[in-house]
C-alpha cells in the first residue's frame, strides 16, 4: 500500500540545505514518489497515512565502519593507532568466529538504525555473515571483503577471488553490495593493491582502504619509494574507478590534487581521528576542490559510538577550528555530509536524499524537545540538528518503506538478547 508521511518539516539532504516546511513525503513500492509542502501534495486517497510530529530526513549513510567491533568497544583506551591495532585489536580479532561477527553486526546494525543510520560501509571479516546480519535488522550495507595479512587469513589471491565471487552473487535490490577492502598501503603489498584495483574496476566494485590516517604510517613507504601514499597509489595504478579512502588526515596540496584528478572519494571520521589523536583532516580544502566526502563513524572501538548524527557536531567544530572561521562548514553542509554527499561518495545515487525516485529510507527526528527551539526560519532546524541533535532524538526509521525502528526500538530484532550475547562473546575474546 502507498504511504503518505506528513511532518513538521522535511530535510532534503542536498548541499543547499533545502528544508520543506509542513511537508508531505509519498512512498510506493519502496521508493519516494513525491516530496513537497502539504499545500501542493497530489491526491492520495488510497494511501496509508503516517502523521509525524517532528522532522523527516533521509536515512544517514555511514561511509566507513567496522561495526562488529562492538565486541571491543572501549578496549585499548589511551593507545595510539599502531599500538592499539598491534597490541589489542589484531590479537583479539584473530580469535573471532563467524558467529561472533554475525551477532556483533546484528547488534551494531540495530544500534545504527536506532540512530538513523540506514546504510553503512563495512570493512570487516566474514563479509557473508555481515550480510546475514543486516538482512535480519532490515538495514543496507556496502560490504568490503577485507584484504589484510593476518594469521589465519587465506592467501591474497584467494581473498580477492572470494570478494569477486561474493559480488557476483549479491542480490540486485540495493540492500547488500560487495566490494574490495584492502586495509592500507602499509599493510598490503603494492602488487596486491594493484590487482585489487584492477578487479574493482573490471567488476565496477567499490575499492575502500585507509589512507594517511596518522602522520607516521606512510613514513616507511616514503623512505623506500620517495613518494607520499597517494602518489604511490597513483603510480601503481590503484586509483581510478570507484575508490573510497578513509580518514585522509595527513594530505598535502599535491595529494589533494591527485584525489581531485582521480575522483577519489573520502570517508571523513572526525570522532575516531580525535580519540586516537590522529589529527584533523583538511575537510574544507577537500570540499573546495570538489572532492566527494561523506561522514563515517569508523569502528565502535575507536569512536566509540555509532551515532553519525552526533558526529556532525565534531565535523563542523573541527573544520571551524582548523580554518579559524565560523563559516568553514555550515550546518547545511554538515547534514549533507551524512546524507546526499555520503551517498555520492559511495556511488549510490539511489540513497541519501528525499527526492522522487530514490529509495524510501526515512528517519523521523522528534523535535518536541527544547533543543529544537526556537525556529524562526525552517533552516534553523539544520542548525539544531548539527549543534544539539543526536541519535537519541531519532524515534522512527523506515528502510524501503518498511518500518525498522518504532518509537526508538527495533521492530526486527531483540536488542536486549543481543546485548547479553555481545557481552559474553566480548569477555571470551578479551580473556584469550
SEDREN-490306 format. One record per atom (N, C-alpha, C): x, y, z; residue in one letter. Coordinates in steps of 0.1 Angstrom, whole numbers, padded with zeros to 4 digits, always signed. Layout:
N
XYZA ...
This chain:
432
+0008-0012+0000X +0000+0000+0000X +0009+0012+0000X +0006+0023-0008X +0013+0035-0007X +0012+0042+0006X +0022+0049+0010X +0022+0056+0023X +0024+0071+0021X +0016+0079+0028X +0018+0093+0028X +0022+0097+0042X +0035+0103+0043X +0040+0108+0055X +0038+0123+0056X +0033+0128+0067X +0033+0142+0069X +0041+0146+0081X +0048+0157+0081X +0058+0161+0091X +0059+0176+0093X +0064+0180+0104X +0066+0194+0107X +0075+0200+0096X +0085+0192+0091X +0093+0197+0080X +0101+0185+0075X +0106+0186+0062X +0114+0176+0056X +0128+0182+0053X +0138+0175+0057X +0152+0179+0053X +0156+0171+0041X +0158+0178+0030X +0160+0170+0017X +0174+0163+0017X +0184+0169+0023X +0197+0162+0022X +0206+0167+0011X +0203+0179+0005X +0212+0184-0005X +0222+0194+0001X +0231+0199-0008X +0242+0208-0003X +0236+0221+0001X +0226+0225-0005X +0220+0238-0003X +0212+0239+0011X +0210+0227+0016X +0202+0226+0029X +0188+0229+0028X +0181+0224+0017X +0167+0226+0015X +0159+0220+0026X +0150+0228+0032X +0141+0223+0042X +0126+0227+0037X +0118+0217+0037X +0104+0218+0032X +0095+0219+0045X +0089+0230+0048X +0080+0231+0060X +0067+0224+0057X +0060+0220+0067X +0047+0214+0066X +0047+0204+0054X +0056+0193+0056X +0060+0185+0044X +0051+0173+0043X +0050+0169+0030X +0044+0156+0026X +0055+0148+0019X +0057+0135+0023X +0065+0126+0015X +0057+0114+0012X +0056+0111-0001X +0048+0099-0005X +0058+0088-0009X +0054+0076-0006X +0062+0064-0008X +0053+0053-0014X +0059+0046-0024X +0052+0034-0030X +0063+0025-0035X +0060+0012-0033X +0070+0001-0037X +0084+0004-0033X +0086+0009-0021X +0099+0011-0016X +0106+0023-0021X +0100+0032-0029X +0106+0043-0035X +0098+0056-0031X +0105+0067-0030X +0099+0080-0028X +0092+0084-0041X +0080+0088-0041X +0073+0093-0053X +0070+0108-0053X +0070+0114-0041X +0067+0129-0041X +0073+0134-0028X +0079+0146-0029X +0083+0154-0017X +0079+0169-0019X +0072+0175-0010X +0068+0189-0011X +0059+0193+0000X +0056+0206+0000X +0047+0211+0010X +0033+0206+0009X +0026+0205+0020X +0012+0199+0020X +0003+0205+0011X +0004+0218+0009X -0005+0226+0000X -0004+0222-0014X +0008+0216-0018X +0010+0212-0032X +0010+0197-0034X +0005+0189-0024X +0006+0175-0025X -0005+0170-0035X -0001+0159-0042X -0011+0153-0052X -0021+0145-0044X -0032+0141-0050X -0042+0133-0044X -0036+0120-0040X -0040+0114-0028X -0035+0101-0023X -0046+0095-0015X -0057+0092-0021X -0069+0087-0014X -0066+0073-0009X -0058+0065-0016X -0057+0051-0012X -0044+0049-0003X -0038+0060+0001X -0025+0058+0008X -0027+0057+0023X -0019+0048+0030X -0019+0048+0044X -0013+0061+0049X -0018+0067+0060X -0014+0080+0065X -0005+0078+0077X +0006+0084+0077X +0015+0084+0089X +0018+0099+0092X +0013+0104+0103X +0015+0118+0107X +0026+0118+0118X +0036+0126+0116X +0048+0126+0124X +0049+0141+0130X +0052+0142+0143X +0053+0155+0149X +0066+0162+0147X +0076+0155+0142X +0089+0161+0141X +0094+0162+0126X +0106+0160+0124X +0113+0163+0111X +0116+0149+0104X +0113+0149+0091X +0117+0137+0083X +0130+0141+0076X +0140+0132+0076X +0152+0134+0068X +0156+0121+0062X +0165+0121+0052X +0169+0108+0046X +0177+0099+0056X +0176+0086+0054X +0184+0077+0061X +0199+0081+0060X +0206+0082+0071X +0220+0086+0071X +0229+0075+0065X +0239+0079+0058X +0249+0069+0052X +0262+0070+0059X +0266+0059+0065X +0279+0059+0073X +0289+0053+0063X +0299+0062+0059X +0308+0058+0048X +0320+0050+0053X +0322+0048+0065X +0333+0040+0070X +0331+0034+0084X +0330+0021+0084X +0326+0014+0097X +0332+0000+0097X +0336-0004+0109X +0339-0018+0112X +0330-0021+0124X +0317-0022+0121X +0307-0022+0132X +0307-0034+0141X +0312-0046+0136X +0313-0057+0145X +0323-0055+0156X +0330-0045+0156X +0340-0042+0167X +0333-0036+0179X +0319-0037+0179X +0312-0035+0192X +0317-0045+0202X +0323-0056+0198X +0329-0066+0207X +0341-0061+0214X +0347-0050+0209X +0359-0045+0215X +0357-0030+0219X +0345-0026+0221X +0342-0012+0225X +0349-0008+0238X +0357+0003+0237X +0363+0008+0249X +0377+0001+0252X +0381-0009+0245X +0393-0016+0248X +0405-0010+0241X +0416-0010+0247X +0428-0003+0242X +0428+0012+0244X +0420+0016+0254X +0419+0030+0257X +0432+0037+0259X +0435+0048+0253X +0447+0056+0255X +0459+0052+0247X +0457+0043+0238X +0468+0039+0229X +0467+0046+0216X +0479+0049+0210X +0479+0054+0196X +0475+0043+0186X +0473+0047+0174X +0467+0037+0164X +0476+0025+0163X +0489+0026+0161X +0497+0015+0158X +0497+0005+0169X +0499+0010+0182X +0498+0001+0193X +0484-0005+0196X +0474+0003+0194X +0460-0001+0195X +0457-0013+0187X +0462-0012+0174X +0460-0023+0165X +0468-0036+0168X +0481-0034+0170X +0490-0045+0172X +0489-0052+0185X +0486-0044+0196X +0486-0050+0209X +0473-0054+0214X +0462-0048+0209X +0449-0051+0214X +0440-0057+0203X +0438-0049+0192X +0427-0053+0183X +0431-0066+0175X +0442-0066+0168X +0445-0077+0160X +0447-0091+0167X +0453-0091+0179X +0453-0104+0187X +0439-0109+0190X +0430-0100+0194X +0416-0104+0197X +0408-0108+0185X +0410-0100+0174X +0403-0104+0162X +0408-0117+0156X +0420-0121+0159X +0424-0134+0155X +0416-0146+0161X +0409-0143+0171X +0401-0153+0178X +0386-0153+0174X +0383-0144+0165X +0369-0142+0161X +0364-0154+0153X +0351-0157+0155X +0344-0167+0147X +0334-0160+0138X +0329-0167+0128X +0318-0162+0120X +0306-0159+0128X +0303-0167+0138X +0291-0164+0147X +0293-0152+0155X +0306-0149+0160X +0309-0137+0167X +0305-0125+0158X +0310-0125+0146X +0308-0114+0137X +0294-0112+0134X +0286-0122+0131X +0272-0120+0128X +0264-0115+0140X +0266-0120+0152X +0259-0115+0163X +0263-0100+0166X +0276-0097+0165X +0280-0084+0168X +0275-0074+0157X +0275-0078+0144X +0270-0069+0134X +0255-0067+0135X +0248-0078+0139X +0233-0076+0141X +0231-0066+0152X +0238-0067+0163X +0236-0057+0174X +0240-0043+0170X +0251-0042+0162X +0256-0029+0158X +0247-0023+0148X +0241-0031+0139X +0232-0026+0128X +0219-0021+0135X +0214-0028+0145X +0202-0023+0152X +0205-0010+0159X +0217-0009+0165X +0221+0004+0171X +0222+0015+0161X +0228+0013+0149X +0229+0023+0139X +0215+0027+0134X +0206+0018+0132X +0193+0021+0128X +0186+0030+0138X +0187+0026+0150X +0181+0034+0161X +0187+0049+0161X +0199+0051+0156X +0205+0064+0155X +0203+0070+0141X +0194+0064+0133X +0191+0070+0120X +0200+0066+0108X +0210+0057+0111X +0219+0052+0100X +0212+0040+0093X +0208+0042+0081X +0202+0031+0073X +0211+0024+0064X +0223+0030+0061X +0233+0023+0052X +0246+0025+0058X +0254+0014+0059X +0268+0016+0063X +0278+0008+0054X +0290+0014+0053X +0301+0008+0046X +0309+0000+0056X +0309-0013+0054X +0315-0022+0064X +0327-0029+0058X +0339-0027+0065X +0351-0034+0061X +0355-0043+0073X +0352-0056+0071X +0354-0065+0083X +0355-0079+0078X +0359-0088+0087X +0360-0102+0084X +0346-0109+0083X +0346-0120+0076X +0333-0128+0074X +0323-0119+0068X +0325-0114+0056X +0315-0105+0050X +0302-0111+0047X +0301-0124+0045X +0288-0130+0042X +0280-0130+0055X +0286-0131+0067X +0279-0130+0079X +0274-0116+0082X +0282-0106+0078X +0277-0092+0079X +0264-0090+0071X +0264-0096+0059X +0252-0095+0051X +0240-0102+0057X +0243-0113+0064X +0232-0120+0071X +0226-0112+0082X +0235-0104+0089X +0231-0096+0100X +0222-0085+0095X +0226-0078+0085X +0218-0066+0080X +0205-0072+0074X +0205-0084+0069X +0193-0090+0064X +0183-0092+0076X +0188-0094+0088X +0179-0096+0100X +0174-0082+0104X +0182-0072+0105X +0178-0059+0110X +0170-0051+0100X +0172-0053+0087X +0165-0046+0077X +0172-0034+0072X +0185-0033+0075X +0194-0022+0071X +0200-0025+0057X +0207-0015+0052X +0215-0017+0040X +0230-0017+0043X +0238-0023+0035X +0253-0023+0037X +0260-0024+0024X +0271-0017+0023X +0281-0019+0013X +0293-0026+0020X +0295-0039+0017X +0304-0048+0025X +0317-0050+0017X +0328-0046+0023X +0341-0047+0017X +0348-0060+0022X +0350-0069+0013X +0357-0081+0017X +0372-0077+0020X +0377-0080+0032X +0389-0075+0037X +0401-0081+0030X +0412-0073+0028X +0425-0078+0023X +0435-0074+0034X +0440-0083+0041X +0449-0080+0052X +0457-0092+0055X +0471-0091+0057X +0479-0102+0060X +0480-0106+0075X +0469-0111+0080X +0468-0115+0094X +0469-0130+0095X +0474-0136+0106X +0474-0150+0108X +0460-0156+0106X +0459-0167+0099X +0447-0174+0097X +0439-0169+0085X +0443-0158+0079X +0437-0154+0066X +0442-0161+0055X +0434-0164+0045X +0439-0172+0033X +0448-0163+0025X +0456-0168+0015X +0464-0160+0006X +0456-0149-0001X +0464-0139-0004X +0457-0127-0011X +0449-0131-0023X +0455-0140-0031X +0448-0145-0043X +0434-0150-0040X +0433-0158-0029X +0421-0164-0025X +0411-0153-0020X +0417-0144-0012X +0408-0133-0007X +0402-0125-0018X +0410-0122-0029X +0405-0114-0040X +0394-0122-0048X +0397-0135-0050X +0387-0143-0057X +0374-0144-0049X +0375-0146-0036X +0363-0147-0028X +0355-0134-0029X +0362-0122-0029X +0355-0109-0029X +0347-0108-0042X +0353-0112-0054X +0347-0111-0066X +0335-0120-0067X +0336-0132-0062X +0325-0142-0062X +0314-0137-0053X +0316-0131-0042X +0306-0126-0034X +0298-0115-0041X +0305-0106-0048X +0299-0095-0055X +0290-0100-0066X +0295-0111-0073X +0287-0116-0084X +0274-0122-0080X +0274-0128-0067X +0262-0135-0062X +0252-0126-0054X +0256-0113-0052X +0248-0104-0044X +0234-0101-0051X +0224-0099-0043X +0211-0096-0048X +0211-0082-0055X +0203-0080-0065X +0203-0067-0072X +0191-0059-0067X +0190-0057-0054X +0179-0049-0049X +0183-0038-0040X +0197-0034-0040X +0201-0023-0033X +0203-0025-0018X +0201-0037-0013X +0202-0040+0001X +0217-0043+0005X +0223-0052-0002X +0237-0055+0001X +0245-0054-0012X +0256-0047-0011X +0266-0046-0022X +0279-0050-0017X +0287-0057-0024X +0300-0061-0020X +0311-0054-0028X +0322-0051-0021X +0334-0045-0028X +0347-0052-0022X +0358-0045-0024X +0371-0050-0020X +0377-0040-0010X +0382-0045+0001X +0387-0036+0012X +0401-0039+0016X +0411-0036+0008X +0425-0037+0013X +0427-0028+0025X +0433-0032+0035X +0435-0024+0047X +0442-0011+0045X +0454-0012+0039X +0461+0001+0037X +0474-0003+0029X +0480+0008+0024X +0493+0006+0016X +0504+0001+0025X +0504+0004+0038X +0515+0000+0047X +0513-0015+0052X +0502-0021+0049X +0500-0035+0053X +0498-0044+0042X +0493-0039+0030X +0491-0048+0019X +0501-0045+0008X +0508-0055+0002X +0518-0052-0008X +0513-0045-0020X +0521-0036-0026X +0516-0028-0037X +0511-0036-0049X +0518-0048-0053X +0512-0056-0064X +0498-0061-0061X +0495-0064-0048X +0482-0069-0044X +0472-0057-0045X +0476-0045-0041X +0467-0034-0042X +0464-0031-0057X +0474-0032-0066X +0472-0030-0080X +0462-0040-0086X +0463-0053-0082X +0454-0063-0087X +0440-0061-0081X +0439-0057-0068X +0426-0054-0063X +0419-0043-0070X +0427-0032-0073X +0421-0021-0081X +0417-0025-0095X +0425-0033-0101X +0421-0038-0115X +0408-0046-0114X +0407-0055-0105X +0394-0063-0103X +0382-0054-0100X +0385-0044-0091X +0374-0035-0087X +0369-0027-0100X +0378-0022-0108X +0374-0015-0120X +0367-0024-0130X +0372-0037-0131X +0366-0046-0141X +0352-0050-0137X +0349-0051-0124X +0336-0055-0120X +0328-0044-0114X +0332-0031-0115X +0325-0020-0110X +0322-0021-0095X +0332-0024-0088X +0331-0026-0073X +0338-0014-0066X +0333-0011-0054X +0339-0001-0046X +0352-0007-0040X +0363+0001-0041X +0376-0002-0035X +0378+0007-0024X +0379+0002-0012X +0379+0010+0000X +0392+0007+0009X +0400+0017+0012X +0412+0014+0020X +0414+0027+0029X +0423+0024+0040X +0427+0035+0048X +0439+0042+0042X +0438+0056+0042X +0449+0064+0037X +0452+0075+0046X +0465+0077+0050X +0470+0088+0057X +0462+0091+0070X +0460+0080+0077X +0452+0082+0090X +0461+0089+0100X +0474+0085+0101X +0483+0091+0111X +0495+0097+0103X +0502+0105+0110X +0513+0113+0104X +0525+0104+0100X +0526+0092+0107X +0538+0084+0106X +0535+0071+0097X +0523+0068+0094X +0520+0055+0088X +0526+0053+0074X +0529+0064+0067X +0535+0063+0054X +0550+0066+0054X +0556+0067+0066X +0570+0070+0066X +0579+0060+0060X +0576+0047+0062X +0584+0036+0056X +0582+0036+0041X +0570+0038+0036X +0568+0038+0021X +0575+0050+0015X +0575+0062+0022X +0581+0074+0017X +0596+0072+0016X +0602+0065+0027X +0616+0063+0027X +0621+0053+0016X +0612+0043+0013X +0616+0033+0003X +0613+0038-0011X +0602+0046-0013X +0598+0049-0027X +0600+0064-0030X +0601+0072-0020X +0603+0087-0022X +0590+0093-0026X +0578+0087-0023X +0565+0092-0027X +0556+0091-0015X +0546+0101-0015X +0536+0100-0005X +0527+0088-0008X +0518+0084+0001X +0509+0073-0001X +0500+0076-0013X +0493+0087-0014X +0485+0090-0026X +0493+0089-0039X +0505+0095-0039X +0513+0094-0052X +0518+0080-0055X +0520+0072-0044X +0524+0058-0046X +0513+0050-0052X +0501+0053-0047X +0489+0046-0052X +0487+0049-0067X +0488+0062-0070X +0486+0066-0084X +0497+0060-0093X +0509+0059-0088X +0520+0054-0097X +0518+0039-0099X +0511+0032-0090X +0509+0017-0091X +0495+0014-0097X +0488+0024-0103X +0476+0022-0109X +0465+0017-0100X +0465+0022-0088X +0455+0018-0078X +0443+0027-0079X +0445+0039-0083X +0434+0049-0083X +0427+0048-0097X +0415+0054-0097X +0406+0053-0109X +0395+0043-0105X +0384+0045-0111X +0372+0036-0107X +0366+0042-0095X +0359+0033-0088X +0352+0037-0075X +0361+0035-0063X +0369+0045-0060X +0378+0044-0048X +0373+0053-0037X +0373+0047-0025X +0369+0055-0013X +0380+0053-0003X +0386+0064+0001X +0397+0064+0010X +0393+0069+0024X +0395+0062+0034X +0391+0065+0048X +0402+0074+0054X +0397+0084+0062X +0405+0093+0070X +0411+0104+0063X +0422+0101+0055X +0429+0112+0047X +0432+0124+0055X +0437+0122+0067X +0440+0133+0076X +0453+0141+0072X +0463+0133+0068X +0476+0139+0065X +0479+0140+0050X +0472+0149+0043X +0474+0150+0029X +0478+0165+0026X +0488+0166+0017X +0492+0180+0014X +0485+0184+0001X +0488+0196-0004X +0481+0201-0016X +0483+0191-0028X +0495+0186-0030X +0498+0177-0041X +0489+0164-0040X +0488+0159-0028X +0479+0147-0026X +0465+0151-0029X +0460+0162-0025X +0446+0166-0028X +0444+0168-0043X +0454+0173-0050X +0453+0174-0064X +0451+0160-0071X +0459+0150-0066X +0457+0136-0071X +0443+0131-0068X +0438+0134-0056X +0424+0129-0052X +0414+0136-0062X +0416+0149-0065X +0407+0156-0074X +0409+0150-0088X +0421+0147-0093X +0423+0142-0106X +0417+0129-0108X +0418+0120-0098X +0413+0106-0100X +0399+0104-0094X +0393+0115-0089X +0379+0115-0084X +0379+0105-0072X +0389+0105-0063X +0389+0096-0051X +0379+0103-0041X +0370+0095-0036X +0361+0099-0025X +0368+0097-0011X +0363+0104-0002X +0369+0104+0012X +0358+0101+0022X +0361+0092+0031X +0353+0089+0043X +0359+0097+0055X +0352+0107+0059X +0357+0116+0070X +0352+0111+0083X +0361+0108+0093X +0358+0102+0105X +0363+0110+0117X +0357+0122+0120X +0363+0131+0130X +0364+0125+0144X +0354+0117+0148X +0354+0112+0162X +0365+0102+0164X +0367+0093+0155X +0378+0084+0156X +0391+0091+0155X +0393+0100+0146X +0405+0107+0144X +0409+0115+0157X +0399+0120+0164X +0401+0127+0176X +0405+0117+0188X +0398+0106+0189X +0400+0097+0200X +0414+0091+0199X +0419+0088+0187X +0432+0082+0185X +0443+0092+0183X +0439+0105+0184X +0448+0116+0183X +0455+0116+0169X +0448+0112+0159X +0454+0111+0146X +0455+0124+0139X +0447+0134+0142X +0448+0147+0136X +0434+0152+0131X +0434+0163+0124X +0422+0169+0118X +0424+0169+0103X +0415+0163+0096X +0415+0162+0082X +0412+0176+0076X +0418+0179+0064X +0416+0191+0057X +0403+0192+0050X +0392+0191+0057X +0379+0190+0051X +0375+0201+0042X +0378+0214+0046X +0374+0225+0038X +0381+0225+0025X +0394+0221+0025X +0402+0221+0013X +0397+0210+0003X +0392+0199+0009X +0387+0188+0001X +0374+0193-0006X +0365+0199+0001X +0352+0203-0004X +0354+0214-0015X +0364+0223-0012X +0366+0234-0021X +0372+0229-0035X +0379+0218-0034X +0384+0212-0047X +0374+0203-0054X +0362+0201-0048X +0352+0193-0054X +0354+0178-0051X +0362+0175-0041X +0364+0161-0038X +0351+0156-0030X +0347+0144-0034X +0335+0139-0028X +0338+0134-0014X +0331+0138-0004X +0333+0135+0010X +0320+0131+0017X +0321+0120+0025X +0310+0116+0033X +0314+0113+0047X +0305+0114+0056X +0308+0111+0070X +0309+0096+0073X +0318+0093+0082X +0319+0079+0087X +0321+0079+0102X +0317+0069+0109X +0319+0067+0123X +0333+0061+0126X +0338+0052+0117X +0348+0043+0120X +0342+0032+0129X +0351+0023+0134X +0346+0012+0142X +0342+0017+0156X +0333+0010+0163X +0329+0014+0177X +0339+0011+0187X +0351+0007+0184X +0362+0006+0193X +0371+0018+0193X +0369+0027+0183X +0377+0038+0182X +0369+0051+0181X +0356+0050+0184X +0348+0062+0183X +0343+0067+0197X +0336+0060+0205X +0331+0046+0205X +0317+0044+0201X +0311+0054+0196X +0297+0054+0193X +0295+0051+0178X +0282+0048+0175X +0278+0046+0161X +0267+0056+0158X +0269+0068+0163X +0259+0079+0163X +0264+0090+0153X +0261+0088+0140X +0266+0097+0130X +0260+0111+0131X +0248+0112+0136X +0242+0125+0138X +0250+0133+0149X +0254+0127+0159X +0262+0134+0169X +0275+0138+0164X +0281+0130+0155X +0294+0133+0149X +0294+0145+0140X +0282+0149+0136X +0282+0161+0127X +0287+0173+0135X +0284+0174+0148X +0289+0185+0156X +0305+0185+0156X +0311+0173+0157X +0325+0173+0157X +0331+0177+0143X +0324+0173+0132X +0329+0176+0119X +0329+0192+0117X +0318+0198+0121X +0317+0212+0120X +0326+0219+0129X +0328+0215+0141X +0337+0221+0151X +0351+0221+0147X +0356+0209+0142X +0370+0207+0138X +0373+0216+0126X +0363+0216+0116X +0365+0224+0104X +0367+0238+0107X +0358+0243+0116X +0359+0257+0120X +0372+0261+0128X +0376+0252+0137X +0388+0254+0144X +0400+0254+0134X +0401+0244+0125X +0412+0243+0116X +0413+0255+0107X +0402+0261+0103X +0402+0272+0094X +0401+0285+0102X +0399+0285+0115X +0397+0297+0123X +0386+0305+0117X +0375+0299+0113X +0364+0306+0107X +0351+0299+0111X +0341+0307+0115X +0328+0302+0119X +0320+0298+0107X +0324+0300+0095X +0317+0296+0083X +0324+0285+0076X +0334+0279+0082X +0342+0269+0074X +0334+0257+0070X +0324+0254+0078X +0315+0243+0075X +0301+0247+0080X +0292+0249+0072X +0278+0253+0076X +0271+0241+0081X +0260+0244+0088X +0251+0233+0093X +0245+0226+0081X +0241+0233+0070X +0236+0226+0058X +0246+0217+0053X +0259+0221+0052X +0269+0212+0046X +0272+0200+0055X +0271+0202+0068X +0273+0191+0078X +0263+0180+0076X +0250+0184+0075X +0239+0175+0073X +0241+0168+0060X +0245+0175+0050X +0247+0170+0036X +0258+0159+0036X +0268+0161+0044X +0279+0151+0045X +0275+0138+0050X +0264+0137+0057X +0259+0124+0062X +0247+0119+0054X +0243+0126+0044X +0231+0122+0036X +0235+0122+0021X +0232+0133+0014X +0234+0133-0001X +0249+0132-0004X +0257+0139+0002X +0272+0138-0001X +0277+0124+0002X +0273+0118+0013X +0277+0104+0017X +0273+0094+0006X +0261+0096+0001X +0256+0087-0009X +0264+0089-0022X +0268+0101-0025X +0276+0104-0037X +0290+0098-0035X +0295+0098-0023X +0309+0093-0020X +0310+0078-0023X +0299+0071-0020X +0300+0057-0022X +0294+0052-0035X +0290+0062-0044X +0285+0059-0057X +0271+0053-0056X +0262+0058-0047X +0248+0053-0046X +0238+0065-0048X +0235+0068-0061X +0226+0079-0063X +0212+0076-0060X +0209+0063-0055X +0196+0059-0051X +0193+0063-0036X +0203+0067-0029X +0202+0069-0015X +0205+0084-0011X +0203+0088+0001X +0208+0100+0007X +0200+0112+0006X +0189+0113-0002X +0181+0125-0004X +0167+0121-0004X +0159+0130+0001X +0144+0129-0001X +0141+0135-0014X +0139+0126-0024X +0137+0130-0038X +0130+0119-0045X +0120+0123-0053X +0113+0113-0061X +0122+0104-0069X +0120+0091-0068X +0128+0081-0075X +0139+0075-0066X +0142+0081-0055X +0152+0075-0046X +0145+0065-0036X +0153+0057-0030X +0148+0047-0021X +0142+0053-0009X +0131+0048-0004X +0124+0054+0007X +0130+0050+0021X +0142+0055+0023X +0149+0053+0036X +0147+0066+0043X +0139+0066+0054X +0134+0078+0060X +0137+0077+0075X +0140+0089+0081X +0143+0090+0095X +0134+0101+0101X +0127+0097+0112X +0119+0107+0119X +0126+0112+0131X +0130+0124+0132X +0136+0130+0143X +0126+0138+0151X +0124+0134+0164X +0113+0140+0172X +0118+0154+0177X +0112+0164+0172X +0117+0178+0176X +0109+0184+0187X +0101+0176+0194X +0093+0180+0206X +0103+0180+0218X +0113+0189+0217X +0124+0189+0227X +0129+0203+0227X +0133+0209+0238X +0137+0222+0239X +0149+0225+0230X +0158+0215+0227X +0170+0217+0219X +0166+0220+0205X +0154+0218+0201X +0150+0221+0187X +0142+0234+0187X +0142+0242+0197X +0136+0255+0197X +0146+0266+0200X +0144+0279+0196X +0133+0283+0187X +0136+0281+0173X +0126+0282+0164X +0128+0281+0150X +0121+0294+0144X +0130+0303+0139X +0125+0314+0133X +0123+0312+0118X +0133+0305+0112X +0132+0301+0098X +0134+0286+0097X +0128+0279+0087X +0130+0265+0086X +0144+0260+0086X +0154+0268+0081X +0168+0265+0081X +0173+0263+0095X +0167+0270+0105X +0172+0268+0119X +0172+0254+0123X +0163+0246+0118X +0162+0232+0121X +0176+0225+0118X +0182+0229+0107X +0195+0223+0104X +0205+0226+0114X +0205+0239+0119X +0215+0242+0130X +0212+0234+0142X +0199+0232+0146X +0196+0224+0158X +0200+0210+0156X +0198+0204+0144X +0203+0190+0142X +0218+0189+0144X +0225+0198+0139X +0240+0197+0140X +0245+0201+0154X +0241+0211+0160X +0247+0216+0172X +0240+0211+0185X +0228+0205+0183X +0221+0200+0195X +0216+0186+0193X +0215+0181+0181X +0209+0168+0178X +0218+0156+0181X +0212+0145+0182X +0220+0132+0184X +0210+0121+0181X +0216+0109+0181X +0207+0097+0178X +0196+0095+0187X +0197+0100+0200X +0186+0098+0209X +0174+0105+0205X +0174+0114+0196X +0162+0121+0191X +0155+0114+0180X +0161+0104+0175X +0155+0096+0164X +0144+0087+0170X +0132+0088+0165X +0121+0080+0170X +0117+0069+0161X +0117+0071+0148X +0112+0061+0138X +0121+0061+0126X +0123+0049+0120X +0131+0047+0108X +0124+0037+0099X +0124+0041+0086X +0119+0032+0076X +0130+0029+0065X +0132+0017+0061X +0141+0014+0050X +0132+0007+0039X +0133+0014+0027X +0125+0010+0016X +0110+0009+0020X +0106+0019+0028X +0092+0020+0032X +0088+0010+0043X +0097+0002+0048X +0095-0008+0059X +0099-0002+0072X +0091-0002+0082X +0094+0004+0095X +0103-0005+0103X +0116-0001+0105X +0125-0010+0112X +0128-0004+0126X +0124+0008+0129X +0125+0014+0143X +0112+0021+0145X +0106+0017+0157X +0093+0024+0160X +0094+0029+0175X +0092+0042+0176X +0093+0048+0190X +0106+0045+0197X +0117+0045+0189X +0130+0043+0194X +0135+0029+0196X +0127+0019+0192X +0130+0005+0194X +0130-0003+0181X +0139-0012+0180X +0139-0021+0168X +0126-0029+0167X +0121-0030+0155X +0110-0038+0152X +0114-0052+0146X +0127-0054+0145X +0131-0066+0138X +0139-0076+0146X +0146-0071+0156X +0155-0080+0164X +0153-0076+0179X +0157-0086+0188X +0156-0084+0202X +0170-0078+0207X +0170-0065+0209X +0182-0059+0212X +0188-0062+0226X +0179-0065+0235X +0184-0069+0248X +0191-0082+0248X +0185-0092+0241X +0192-0105+0239X +0205-0103+0232X +0206-0095+0222X +0218-0092+0215X +0229-0086+0224X +0224-0077+0233X +0234-0071+0242X +0240-0081+0251X +0232-0090+0256X +0238-0100+0265X +0247-0109+0257X +0244-0113+0245X +0252-0122+0237X +0266-0115+0234X +0265-0102+0230X +0277-0095+0227X +0286-0094+0240X +0281-0092+0251X +0288-0091+0264X +0296-0104+0266X +0289-0115+0265X +0295-0128+0267X +0306-0131+0257X +0304-0128+0245X +0314-0130+0234X +0326-0121+0236X +0324-0109+0240X +0335-0099+0242X +0343-0104+0254X +0337-0109+0264X +0345-0114+0276X +0354-0126+0272X +0349-0134+0263X +0357-0146+0259X +0369-0141+0250X +0366-0132+0241X +0377-0127+0233X +0388-0120+0240X +0384-0112+0250X +0393-0105+0258X +0402-0114+0267X +0396-0125+0271X +0403-0134+0280X +0414-0142+0273X +0413-0144+0260X +0423-0151+0252X +0421-0166+0252X 
